Amino acid sequence: MKSATAPTSRRQEWRTFLLLTVILIPLLSVIIVAGYGFSVWFLQMLFGPPGHG
């Protein structure tokens, strides 16, 4: 026996899935890569670029 809220929860599941896959995961990926790049750039500003020891 199916409940009356099954189509609504299924629609909400798809919306959540699309939100995660289309918006949230790519946005987090860009933020993580940009944050890493900024930290490397900032450390090179403080200590200089890497070179031979």
Secondary structure, DSSP 4 states (H G I P E B T S, - for coil): ---TTHHHHHHHHHHHHHIIIIIIHHHHHHHHHHHHHHHHHHHHHHH------
